[in-house]
Amino acid sequence: YAGQPAPSPDTRLPFYDSWAVNNYAWDAMCWATEVGVINGRSNGMLDPRGNASRAEIAQMILNFLEEYGGKK
């Protein structure tokens, strides 16, 4: 829907466990955190190998729609 988003070349993941993001998901995860779709957990962790709650998924969808909902 948002096209093929790519993070800025100097984007870094500001989480203690960013090392756990798989290579195939790195660009997408960097983009999602850069634009505010994903904000991580309150303890400074991303937990990329964990499970997301329904509330966390709902917040990610809301963040995405606020950024891209009116754009095509």
mmCIF file of the N, C-alpha and C atoms, coordinates in Angstrom:
data_MODEL
# 
_entry.id   MODEL 
# 
loop_
_atom_site.group_PDB 
_atom_site.id 
_atom_site.type_symbol 
_atom_site.label_atom_id 
_atom_site.label_alt_id 
_atom_site.label_comp_id 
_atom_site.label_asym_id 
_atom_site.label_entity_id 
_atom_site.label_seq_id 
_atom_site.pdbx_PDB_ins_code 
_atom_site.Cartn_x 
_atom_site.Cartn_y 
_atom_site.Cartn_z 
_atom_site.occupancy 
_atom_site.B_iso_or_equiv 
_atom_site.pdbx_formal_charge 
_atom_site.auth_seq_id 
_atom_site.auth_comp_id 
_atom_site.auth_asym_id 
_atom_site.auth_atom_id 
_atom_site.pdbx_PDB_model_num 
ATOM 1   N N  . TYR A 1 1  ? 0.822  -1.194  0.000  1.00 0.00 ? 1  TYR A N  1 
ATOM 2   C CA . TYR A 1 1  ? 0.000  0.000   0.000  1.00 0.00 ? 1  TYR A CA 1 
ATOM 3   C C  . TYR A 1 1  ? 0.864  1.256   0.000  1.00 0.00 ? 1  TYR A C  1 
ATOM 4   N N  . ALA A 1 2  ? 1.926  1.250   0.764  1.00 0.00 ? 2  ALA A N  1 
ATOM 5   C CA . ALA A 1 2  ? 2.792  2.428   0.856  1.00 0.00 ? 2  ALA A CA 1 
ATOM 6   C C  . ALA A 1 2  ? 3.888  2.380   -0.205 1.00 0.00 ? 2  ALA A C  1 
ATOM 7   N N  . GLY A 1 3  ? 3.808  1.460   -1.131 1.00 0.00 ? 3  GLY A N  1 
ATOM 8   C CA . GLY A 1 3  ? 4.855  1.342   -2.142 1.00 0.00 ? 3  GLY A CA 1 
ATOM 9   C C  . GLY A 1 3  ? 5.967  0.456   -1.628 1.00 0.00 ? 3  GLY A C  1 
ATOM 10  N N  . GLN A 1 4  ? 7.160  0.784   -2.006 1.00 0.00 ? 4  GLN A N  1 
ATOM 11  C CA . GLN A 1 4  ? 8.311  0.037   -1.531 1.00 0.00 ? 4  GLN A CA 1 
ATOM 12  C C  . GLN A 1 4  ? 9.126  0.957   -0.632 1.00 0.00 ? 4  GLN A C  1 
ATOM 13  N N  . PRO A 1 5  ? 8.703  1.075   0.613  1.00 0.00 ? 5  PRO A N  1 
ATOM 14  C CA . PRO A 1 5  ? 9.412  2.003   1.497  1.00 0.00 ? 5  PRO A CA 1 
ATOM 15  C C  . PRO A 1 5  ? 10.835 1.548   1.752  1.00 0.00 ? 5  PRO A C  1 
ATOM 16  N N  . ALA A 1 6  ? 11.680 2.502   1.867  1.00 0.00 ? 6  ALA A N  1 
ATOM 17  C CA . ALA A 1 6  ? 13.077 2.234   2.197  1.00 0.00 ? 6  ALA A CA 1 
ATOM 18  C C  . ALA A 1 6  ? 13.495 3.241   3.263  1.00 0.00 ? 6  ALA A C  1 
ATOM 19  N N  . PRO A 1 7  ? 14.288 2.799   4.221  1.00 0.00 ? 7  PRO A N  1 
ATOM 20  C CA . PRO A 1 7  ? 14.740 3.728   5.250  1.00 0.00 ? 7  PRO A CA 1 
ATOM 21  C C  . PRO A 1 7  ? 15.799 4.669   4.712  1.00 0.00 ? 7  PRO A C  1 
ATOM 22  N N  . SER A 1 8  ? 16.025 5.744   5.422  1.00 0.00 ? 8  SER A N  1 
ATOM 23  C CA . SER A 1 8  ? 17.133 6.630   5.082  1.00 0.00 ? 8  SER A CA 1 
ATOM 24  C C  . SER A 1 8  ? 18.426 5.838   5.208  1.00 0.00 ? 8  SER A C  1 
ATOM 25  N N  . PRO A 1 9  ? 19.442 6.171   4.432  1.00 0.00 ? 9  PRO A N  1 
ATOM 26  C CA . PRO A 1 9  ? 20.685 5.392   4.460  1.00 0.00 ? 9  PRO A CA 1 
ATOM 27  C C  . PRO A 1 9  ? 21.356 5.333   5.838  1.00 0.00 ? 9  PRO A C  1 
ATOM 28  N N  . ASP A 1 10 ? 21.144 6.330   6.673  1.00 0.00 ? 10 ASP A N  1 
ATOM 29  C CA . ASP A 1 10 ? 21.805 6.358   7.973  1.00 0.00 ? 10 ASP A CA 1 
ATOM 30  C C  . ASP A 1 10 ? 20.906 5.914   9.125  1.00 0.00 ? 10 ASP A C  1 
ATOM 31  N N  . THR A 1 11 ? 19.782 5.275   8.815  1.00 0.00 ? 11 THR A N  1 
ATOM 32  C CA . THR A 1 11 ? 18.841 4.838   9.845  1.00 0.00 ? 11 THR A CA 1 
ATOM 33  C C  . THR A 1 11 ? 19.461 3.741   10.696 1.00 0.00 ? 11 THR A C  1 
ATOM 34  N N  . ARG A 1 12 ? 19.303 3.894   11.992 1.00 0.00 ? 12 ARG A N  1 
ATOM 35  C CA . ARG A 1 12 ? 19.747 2.887   12.957 1.00 0.00 ? 12 ARG A CA 1 
ATOM 36  C C  . ARG A 1 12 ? 18.542 2.519   13.815 1.00 0.00 ? 12 ARG A C  1 
ATOM 37  N N  . LEU A 1 13 ? 18.505 1.306   14.271 1.00 0.00 ? 13 LEU A N  1 
ATOM 38  C CA . LEU A 1 13 ? 17.445 0.895   15.176 1.00 0.00 ? 13 LEU A CA 1 
ATOM 39  C C  . LEU A 1 13 ? 17.874 1.220   16.606 1.00 0.00 ? 13 LEU A C  1 
ATOM 40  N N  . PRO A 1 14 ? 17.120 2.065   17.294 1.00 0.00 ? 14 PRO A N  1 
ATOM 41  C CA . PRO A 1 14 ? 17.510 2.515   18.631 1.00 0.00 ? 14 PRO A CA 1 
ATOM 42  C C  . PRO A 1 14 ? 17.051 1.586   19.751 1.00 0.00 ? 14 PRO A C  1 
ATOM 43  N N  . PHE A 1 15 ? 17.223 0.300   19.576 1.00 0.00 ? 15 PHE A N  1 
ATOM 44  C CA . PHE A 1 15 ? 16.769 -0.670  20.565 1.00 0.00 ? 15 PHE A CA 1 
ATOM 45  C C  . PHE A 1 15 ? 17.935 -1.547  20.997 1.00 0.00 ? 15 PHE A C  1 
ATOM 46  N N  . TYR A 1 16 ? 17.893 -1.977  22.251 1.00 0.00 ? 16 TYR A N  1 
ATOM 47  C CA . TYR A 1 16 ? 18.963 -2.813  22.800 1.00 0.00 ? 16 TYR A CA 1 
ATOM 48  C C  . TYR A 1 16 ? 19.072 -4.155  22.085 1.00 0.00 ? 16 TYR A C  1 
ATOM 49  N N  . ASP A 1 17 ? 17.963 -4.638  21.551 1.00 0.00 ? 17 ASP A N  1 
ATOM 50  C CA . ASP A 1 17 ? 17.965 -5.952  20.916 1.00 0.00 ? 17 ASP A CA 1 
ATOM 51  C C  . ASP A 1 17 ? 17.836 -5.882  19.396 1.00 0.00 ? 17 ASP A C  1 
ATOM 52  N N  . SER A 1 18 ? 18.291 -4.797  18.804 1.00 0.00 ? 18 SER A N  1 
ATOM 53  C CA . SER A 1 18 ? 18.199 -4.676  17.339 1.00 0.00 ? 18 SER A CA 1 
ATOM 54  C C  . SER A 1 18 ? 19.022 -5.742  16.629 1.00 0.00 ? 18 SER A C  1 
ATOM 55  N N  . TRP A 1 19 ? 19.992 -6.307  17.315 1.00 0.00 ? 19 TRP A N  1 
ATOM 56  C CA . TRP A 1 19 ? 20.802 -7.387  16.734 1.00 0.00 ? 19 TRP A CA 1 
ATOM 57  C C  . TRP A 1 19 ? 19.939 -8.605  16.377 1.00 0.00 ? 19 TRP A C  1 
ATOM 58  N N  . ALA A 1 20 ? 18.755 -8.733  16.990 1.00 0.00 ? 20 ALA A N  1 
ATOM 59  C CA . ALA A 1 20 ? 17.908 -9.900  16.783 1.00 0.00 ? 20 ALA A CA 1 
ATOM 60  C C  . ALA A 1 20 ? 17.027 -9.795  15.539 1.00 0.00 ? 20 ALA A C  1 
ATOM 61  N N  . VAL A 1 21 ? 17.046 -8.662  14.846 1.00 0.00 ? 21 VAL A N  1 
ATOM 62  C CA . VAL A 1 21 ? 16.259 -8.510  13.619 1.00 0.00 ? 21 VAL A CA 1 
ATOM 63  C C  . VAL A 1 21 ? 16.947 -9.292  12.496 1.00 0.00 ? 21 VAL A C  1 
ATOM 64  N N  . ASN A 1 22 ? 16.213 -10.167 11.841 1.00 0.00 ? 22 ASN A N  1 
ATOM 65  C CA . ASN A 1 22 ? 16.779 -10.946 10.739 1.00 0.00 ? 22 ASN A CA 1 
ATOM 66  C C  . ASN A 1 22 ? 17.154 -10.044 9.569  1.00 0.00 ? 22 ASN A C  1 
ATOM 67  N N  . ASN A 1 23 ? 18.148 -10.455 8.816  1.00 0.00 ? 23 ASN A N  1 
ATOM 68  C CA . ASN A 1 23 ? 18.624 -9.661  7.679  1.00 0.00 ? 23 ASN A CA 1 
ATOM 69  C C  . ASN A 1 23 ? 17.521 -9.340  6.683  1.00 0.00 ? 23 ASN A C  1 
ATOM 70  N N  . TYR A 1 24 ? 16.646 -10.313 6.407  1.00 0.00 ? 24 TYR A N  1 
ATOM 71  C CA . TYR A 1 24 ? 15.597 -10.079 5.411  1.00 0.00 ? 24 TYR A CA 1 
ATOM 72  C C  . TYR A 1 24 ? 14.619 -8.999  5.846  1.00 0.00 ? 24 TYR A C  1 
ATOM 73  N N  . ALA A 1 25 ? 14.502 -8.745  7.147  1.00 0.00 ? 25 ALA A N  1 
ATOM 74  C CA . ALA A 1 25 ? 13.531 -7.776  7.662  1.00 0.00 ? 25 ALA A CA 1 
ATOM 75  C C  . ALA A 1 25 ? 14.172 -6.441  8.053  1.00 0.00 ? 25 ALA A C  1 
ATOM 76  N N  . TRP A 1 26 ? 15.495 -6.329  7.927  1.00 0.00 ? 26 TRP A N  1 
ATOM 77  C CA . TRP A 1 26 ? 16.202 -5.154  8.429  1.00 0.00 ? 26 TRP A CA 1 
ATOM 78  C C  . TRP A 1 26 ? 15.703 -3.837  7.820  1.00 0.00 ? 26 TRP A C  1 
ATOM 79  N N  . ASP A 1 27 ? 15.647 -3.741  6.501  1.00 0.00 ? 27 ASP A N  1 
ATOM 80  C CA . ASP A 1 27 ? 15.207 -2.495  5.861  1.00 0.00 ? 27 ASP A CA 1 
ATOM 81  C C  . ASP A 1 27 ? 13.768 -2.144  6.242  1.00 0.00 ? 27 ASP A C  1 
ATOM 82  N N  . ALA A 1 28 ? 12.898 -3.134  6.229  1.00 0.00 ? 28 ALA A N  1 
ATOM 83  C CA . ALA A 1 28 ? 11.499 -2.880  6.575  1.00 0.00 ? 28 ALA A CA 1 
ATOM 84  C C  . ALA A 1 28 ? 11.366 -2.436  8.030  1.00 0.00 ? 28 ALA A C  1 
ATOM 85  N N  . MET A 1 29 ? 12.111 -3.047  8.923  1.00 0.00 ? 29 MET A N  1 
ATOM 86  C CA . MET A 1 29 ? 12.053 -2.674  10.334 1.00 0.00 ? 29 MET A CA 1 
ATOM 87  C C  . MET A 1 29 ? 12.621 -1.273  10.550 1.00 0.00 ? 29 MET A C  1 
ATOM 88  N N  . CYS A 1 30 ? 13.713 -0.954  9.852  1.00 0.00 ? 30 CYS A N  1 
ATOM 89  C CA . CYS A 1 30 ? 14.281 0.395   9.948  1.00 0.00 ? 30 CYS A CA 1 
ATOM 90  C C  . CYS A 1 30 ? 13.278 1.430   9.445  1.00 0.00 ? 30 CYS A C  1 
ATOM 91  N N  . TRP A 1 31 ? 12.635 1.143   8.313  1.00 0.00 ? 31 TRP A N  1 
ATOM 92  C CA . TRP A 1 31 ? 11.635 2.066   7.778  1.00 0.00 ? 31 TRP A CA 1 
ATOM 93  C C  . TRP A 1 31 ? 10.480 2.228   8.760  1.00 0.00 ? 31 TRP A C  1 
ATOM 94  N N  . ALA A 1 32 ? 9.967  1.128   9.284  1.00 0.00 ? 32 ALA A N  1 
ATOM 95  C CA . ALA A 1 32 ? 8.804  1.187   10.179 1.00 0.00 ? 32 ALA A CA 1 
ATOM 96  C C  . ALA A 1 32 ? 9.101  1.967   11.454 1.00 0.00 ? 32 ALA A C  1 
ATOM 97  N N  . THR A 1 33 ? 10.313 1.861   11.972 1.00 0.00 ? 33 THR A N  1 
ATOM 98  C CA . THR A 1 33 ? 10.652 2.641   13.168 1.00 0.00 ? 33 THR A CA 1 
ATOM 99  C C  . THR A 1 33 ? 10.930 4.095   12.806 1.00 0.00 ? 33 THR A C  1 
ATOM 100 N N  . GLU A 1 34 ? 11.514 4.322   11.645 1.00 0.00 ? 34 GLU A N  1 
ATOM 101 C CA . GLU A 1 34 ? 11.828 5.689   11.208 1.00 0.00 ? 34 GLU A CA 1 
ATOM 102 C C  . GLU A 1 34 ? 10.567 6.530   11.036 1.00 0.00 ? 34 GLU A C  1 
ATOM 103 N N  . VAL A 1 35 ? 9.513  5.947   10.472 1.00 0.00 ? 35 VAL A N  1 
ATOM 104 C CA . VAL A 1 35 ? 8.282  6.709   10.236 1.00 0.00 ? 35 VAL A CA 1 
ATOM 105 C C  . VAL A 1 35 ? 7.291  6.604   11.384 1.00 0.00 ? 35 VAL A C  1 
ATOM 106 N N  . GLY A 1 36 ? 7.618  5.837   12.421 1.00 0.00 ? 36 GLY A N  1 
ATOM 107 C CA . GLY A 1 36 ? 6.781  5.772   13.604 1.00 0.00 ? 36 GLY A CA 1 
ATOM 108 C C  . GLY A 1 36 ? 5.699  4.718   13.601 1.00 0.00 ? 36 GLY A C  1 
ATOM 109 N N  . VAL A 1 37 ? 5.746  3.778   12.668 1.00 0.00 ? 37 VAL A N  1 
ATOM 110 C CA . VAL A 1 37 ? 4.773  2.687   12.671 1.00 0.00 ? 37 VAL A CA 1 
ATOM 111 C C  . VAL A 1 37 ? 5.045  1.766   13.848 1.00 0.00 ? 37 VAL A C  1 
ATOM 112 N N  . ILE A 1 38 ? 6.313  1.509   14.117 1.00 0.00 ? 38 ILE A N  1 
ATOM 113 C CA . ILE A 1 38 ? 6.729  0.675   15.243 1.00 0.00 ? 38 ILE A CA 1 
ATOM 114 C C  . ILE A 1 38 ? 7.565  1.533   16.183 1.00 0.00 ? 38 ILE A C  1 
ATOM 115 N N  . ASN A 1 39 ? 7.213  1.490   17.454 1.00 0.00 ? 39 ASN A N  1 
ATOM 116 C CA . ASN A 1 39 ? 7.927  2.281   18.451 1.00 0.00 ? 39 ASN A CA 1 
ATOM 117 C C  . ASN A 1 39 ? 8.639  1.435   19.488 1.00 0.00 ? 39 ASN A C  1 
ATOM 118 N N  . GLY A 1 40 ? 8.533  0.134   19.375 1.00 0.00 ? 40 GLY A N  1 
ATOM 119 C CA . GLY A 1 40 ? 9.171  -0.737  20.341 1.00 0.00 ? 40 GLY A CA 1 
ATOM 120 C C  . GLY A 1 40 ? 8.388  -0.823  21.635 1.00 0.00 ? 40 GLY A C  1 
ATOM 121 N N  . ARG A 1 41 ? 8.964  -1.505  22.580 1.00 0.00 ? 41 ARG A N  1 
ATOM 122 C CA . ARG A 1 41 ? 8.332  -1.679  23.884 1.00 0.00 ? 41 ARG A CA 1 
ATOM 123 C C  . ARG A 1 41 ? 8.848  -0.605  24.837 1.00 0.00 ? 41 ARG A C  1 
ATOM 124 N N  . SER A 1 42 ? 8.183  -0.440  25.942 1.00 0.00 ? 42 SER A N  1 
ATOM 125 C CA . SER A 1 42 ? 8.520  0.634   26.882 1.00 0.00 ? 42 SER A CA 1 
ATOM 126 C C  . SER A 1 42 ? 9.871  0.445   27.563 1.00 0.00 ? 42 SER A C  1 
ATOM 127 N N  . ASN A 1 43 ? 10.440 -0.729  27.505 1.00 0.00 ? 43 ASN A N  1 
ATOM 128 C CA . ASN A 1 43 ? 11.717 -0.998  28.158 1.00 0.00 ? 43 ASN A CA 1 
ATOM 129 C C  . ASN A 1 43 ? 12.915 -0.808  27.230 1.00 0.00 ? 43 ASN A C  1 
ATOM 130 N N  . GLY A 1 44 ? 12.714 -0.143  26.100 1.00 0.00 ? 44 GLY A N  1 
ATOM 131 C CA . GLY A 1 44 ? 13.801 0.077   25.149 1.00 0.00 ? 44 GLY A CA 1 
ATOM 132 C C  . GLY A 1 44 ? 14.121 -1.122  24.278 1.00 0.00 ? 44 GLY A C  1 
ATOM 133 N N  . MET A 1 45 ? 13.229 -2.094  24.289 1.00 0.00 ? 45 MET A N  1 
ATOM 134 C CA . MET A 1 45 ? 13.423 -3.306  23.508 1.00 0.00 ? 45 MET A CA 1 
ATOM 135 C C  . MET A 1 45 ? 12.440 -3.335  22.346 1.00 0.00 ? 45 MET A C  1 
ATOM 136 N N  . LEU A 1 46 ? 12.845 -3.976  21.282 1.00 0.00 ? 46 LEU A N  1 
ATOM 137 C CA . LEU A 1 46 ? 12.004 -4.166  20.115 1.00 0.00 ? 46 LEU A CA 1 
ATOM 138 C C  . LEU A 1 46 ? 11.320 -5.532  20.164 1.00 0.00 ? 46 LEU A C  1 
ATOM 139 N N  . ASP A 1 47 ? 12.028 -6.527  20.643 1.00 0.00 ? 47 ASP A N  1 
ATOM 140 C CA . ASP A 1 47 ? 11.544 -7.907  20.742 1.00 0.00 ? 47 ASP A CA 1 
ATOM 141 C C  . ASP A 1 47 ? 11.099 -8.434  19.382 1.00 0.00 ? 47 ASP A C  1 
ATOM 142 N N  . PRO A 1 48 ? 11.984 -8.396  18.371 1.00 0.00 ? 48 PRO A N  1 
ATOM 143 C CA . PRO A 1 48 ? 11.595 -8.805  17.019 1.00 0.00 ? 48 PRO A CA 1 
ATOM 144 C C  . PRO A 1 48 ? 11.270 -10.286 16.872 1.00 0.00 ? 48 PRO A C  1 
ATOM 145 N N  . ARG A 1 49 ? 11.670 -11.089 17.816 1.00 0.00 ? 49 ARG A N  1 
ATOM 146 C CA . ARG A 1 49 ? 11.371 -12.523 17.732 1.00 0.00 ? 49 ARG A CA 1 
ATOM 147 C C  . ARG A 1 49 ? 10.242 -12.926 18.671 1.00 0.00 ? 49 ARG A C  1 
ATOM 148 N N  . GLY A 1 50 ? 9.642  -11.956 19.337 1.00 0.00 ? 50 GLY A N  1 
ATOM 149 C CA . GLY A 1 50 ? 8.545  -12.232 20.257 1.00 0.00 ? 50 GLY A CA 1 
ATOM 150 C C  . GLY A 1 50 ? 7.200  -12.109 19.565 1.00 0.00 ? 50 GLY A C  1 
ATOM 151 N N  . ASN A 1 51 ? 6.168  -12.217 20.337 1.00 0.00 ? 51 ASN A N  1 
ATOM 152 C CA . ASN A 1 51 ? 4.808  -12.093 19.827 1.00 0.00 ? 51 ASN A CA 1 
ATOM 153 C C  . ASN A 1 51 ? 4.267  -10.712 20.148 1.00 0.00 ? 51 ASN A C  1 
ATOM 154 N N  . ALA A 1 52 ? 3.482  -10.157 19.242 1.00 0.00 ? 52 ALA A N  1 
ATOM 155 C CA . ALA A 1 52 ? 2.837  -8.869  19.465 1.00 0.00 ? 52 ALA A CA 1 
ATOM 156 C C  . ALA A 1 52 ? 1.416  -9.108  19.961 1.00 0.00 ? 52 ALA A C  1 
ATOM 157 N N  . SER A 1 53 ? 0.988  -8.298  20.908 1.00 0.00 ? 53 SER A N  1 
ATOM 158 C CA . SER A 1 53 ? -0.381 -8.409  21.402 1.00 0.00 ? 53 SER A CA 1 
ATOM 159 C C  . SER A 1 53 ? -1.337 -7.772  20.397 1.00 0.00 ? 53 SER A C  1 
ATOM 160 N N  . ARG A 1 54 ? -2.625 -8.017  20.574 1.00 0.00 ? 54 ARG A N  1 
ATOM 161 C CA . ARG A 1 54 ? -3.618 -7.383  19.706 1.00 0.00 ? 54 ARG A CA 1 
ATOM 162 C C  . ARG A 1 54 ? -3.543 -5.868  19.830 1.00 0.00 ? 54 ARG A C  1 
ATOM 163 N N  . ALA A 1 55 ? -3.317 -5.381  21.045 1.00 0.00 ? 55 ALA A N  1 
ATOM 164 C CA . ALA A 1 55 ? -3.215 -3.928  21.256 1.00 0.00 ? 55 ALA A CA 1 
ATOM 165 C C  . ALA A 1 55 ? -2.014 -3.350  20.514 1.00 0.00 ? 55 ALA A C  1 
ATOM 166 N N  . GLU A 1 56 ? -0.890 -4.065  20.513 1.00 0.00 ? 56 GLU A N  1 
ATOM 167 C CA . GLU A 1 56 ? 0.299  -3.585  19.802 1.00 0.00 ? 56 GLU A CA 1 
ATOM 168 C C  . GLU A 1 56 ? 0.064  -3.564  18.294 1.00 0.00 ? 56 GLU A C  1 
ATOM 169 N N  . ILE A 1 57 ? -0.568 -4.590  17.770 1.00 0.00 ? 57 ILE A N  1 
ATOM 170 C CA . ILE A 1 57 ? -0.881 -4.642  16.335 1.00 0.00 ? 57 ILE A CA 1 
ATOM 171 C C  . ILE A 1 57 ? -1.844 -3.515  15.971 1.00 0.00 ? 57 ILE A C  1 
ATOM 172 N N  . ALA A 1 58 ? -2.859 -3.304  16.800 1.00 0.00 ? 58 ALA A N  1 
ATOM 173 C CA . ALA A 1 58 ? -3.812 -2.224  16.543 1.00 0.00 ? 58 ALA A CA 1 
ATOM 174 C C  . ALA A 1 58 ? -3.105 -0.877  16.523 1.00 0.00 ? 58 ALA A C  1 
ATOM 175 N N  . GLN A 1 59 ? -2.152 -0.664  17.434 1.00 0.00 ? 59 GLN A N  1 
ATOM 176 C CA . GLN A 1 59 ? -1.414 0.597   17.466 1.00 0.00 ? 59 GLN A CA 1 
ATOM 177 C C  . GLN A 1 59 ? -0.555 0.763   16.221 1.00 0.00 ? 59 GLN A C  1 
ATOM 178 N N  . MET A 1 60 ? 0.066  -0.322  15.749 1.00 0.00 ? 60 MET A N  1 
ATOM 179 C CA . MET A 1 60 ? 0.867  -0.242  14.526 1.00 0.00 ? 60 MET A CA 1 
ATOM 180 C C  . MET A 1 60 ? -0.005 0.112   13.325 1.00 0.00 ? 60 MET A C  1 
ATOM 181 N N  . ILE A 1 61 ? -1.187 -0.494  13.237 1.00 0.00 ? 61 ILE A N  1 
ATOM 182 C CA . ILE A 1 61 ? -2.102 -0.179  12.133 1.00 0.00 ? 61 ILE A CA 1 
ATOM 183 C C  . ILE A 1 61 ? -2.537 1.279   12.216 1.00 0.00 ? 61 ILE A C  1 
ATOM 184 N N  . LEU A 1 62 ? -2.881 1.740   13.414 1.00 0.00 ? 62 LEU A N  1 
ATOM 185 C CA . LEU A 1 62 ? -3.277 3.132   13.590 1.00 0.00 ? 62 LEU A CA 1 
ATOM 186 C C  . LEU A 1 62 ? -2.143 4.077   13.199 1.00 0.00 ? 62 LEU A C  1 
ATOM 187 N N  . ASN A 1 63 ? -0.918 3.774   13.631 1.00 0.00 ? 63 ASN A N  1 
ATOM 188 C CA . ASN A 1 63 ? 0.233  4.608   13.272 1.00 0.00 ? 63 ASN A CA 1 
ATOM 189 C C  . ASN A 1 63 ? 0.424  4.650   11.760 1.00 0.00 ? 63 ASN A C  1 
ATOM 190 N N  . PHE A 1 64 ? 0.284  3.503   11.101 1.00 0.00 ? 64 PHE A N  1 
ATOM 191 C CA . PHE A 1 64 ? 0.432  3.443   9.654  1.00 0.00 ? 64 PHE A CA 1 
ATOM 192 C C  . PHE A 1 64 ? -0.643 4.273   8.965  1.00 0.00 ? 64 PHE A C  1 
ATOM 193 N N  . LEU A 1 65 ? -1.891 4.107   9.398  1.00 0.00 ? 65 LEU A N  1 
ATOM 194 C CA . LEU A 1 65 ? -2.992 4.830   8.764  1.00 0.00 ? 65 LEU A CA 1 
ATOM 195 C C  . LEU A 1 65 ? -2.894 6.333   8.985  1.00 0.00 ? 65 LEU A C  1 
ATOM 196 N N  . GLU A 1 66 ? -2.406 6.740   10.142 1.00 0.00 ? 66 GLU A N  1 
ATOM 197 C CA . GLU A 1 66 ? -2.221 8.170   10.375 1.00 0.00 ? 66 GLU A CA 1 
ATOM 198 C C  . GLU A 1 66 ? -1.176 8.748   9.430  1.00 0.00 ? 66 GLU A C  1 
ATOM 199 N N  . GLU A 1 67 ? -0.184 7.957   9.104  1.00 0.00 ? 67 GLU A N  1 
ATOM 200 C CA . GLU A 1 67 ? 0.884  8.425   8.214  1.00 0.00 ? 67 GLU A CA 1 
ATOM 201 C C  . GLU A 1 67 ? 0.510  8.297   6.745  1.00 0.00 ? 67 GLU A C  1 
ATOM 202 N N  . TYR A 1 68 ? -0.154 7.196   6.374  1.00 0.00 ? 68 TYR A N  1 
ATOM 203 C CA . TYR A 1 68 ? -0.391 6.864   4.968  1.00 0.00 ? 68 TYR A CA 1 
ATOM 204 C C  . TYR A 1 68 ? -1.847 6.709   4.575  1.00 0.00 ? 68 TYR A C  1 
ATOM 205 N N  . GLY A 1 69 ? -2.772 6.874   5.500  1.00 0.00 ? 69 GLY A N  1 
ATOM 206 C CA . GLY A 1 69 ? -4.192 6.620   5.236  1.00 0.00 ? 69 GLY A CA 1 
ATOM 207 C C  . GLY A 1 69 ? -4.792 7.445   4.123  1.00 0.00 ? 69 GLY A C  1 
ATOM 208 N N  . GLY A 1 70 ? -4.396 8.700   3.986  1.00 0.00 ? 70 GLY A N  1 
ATOM 209 C CA . GLY A 1 70 ? -4.970 9.542   2.952  1.00 0.00 ? 70 GLY A CA 1 
ATOM 210 C C  . GLY A 1 70 ? -4.126 9.643   1.705  1.00 0.00 ? 70 GLY A C  1 
ATOM 211 N N  . LYS A 1 71 ? -3.008 8.939   1.666  1.00 0.00 ? 71 LYS A N  1 
ATOM 212 C CA . LYS A 1 71 ? -2.097 9.026   0.516  1.00 0.00 ? 71 LYS A CA 1 
ATOM 213 C C  . LYS A 1 71 ? -2.248 7.803   -0.366 1.00 0.00 ? 71 LYS A C  1 
ATOM 214 N N  . LYS A 1 72 ? -2.160 8.027   -1.650 1.00 0.00 ? 72 LYS A N  1 
ATOM 215 C CA . LYS A 1 72 ? -2.191 6.895   -2.592 1.00 0.00 ? 72 LYS A CA 1 
ATOM 216 C C  . LYS A 1 72 ? -1.083 7.048   -3.587 1.00 0.00 ? 72 LYS A C  1 
# 
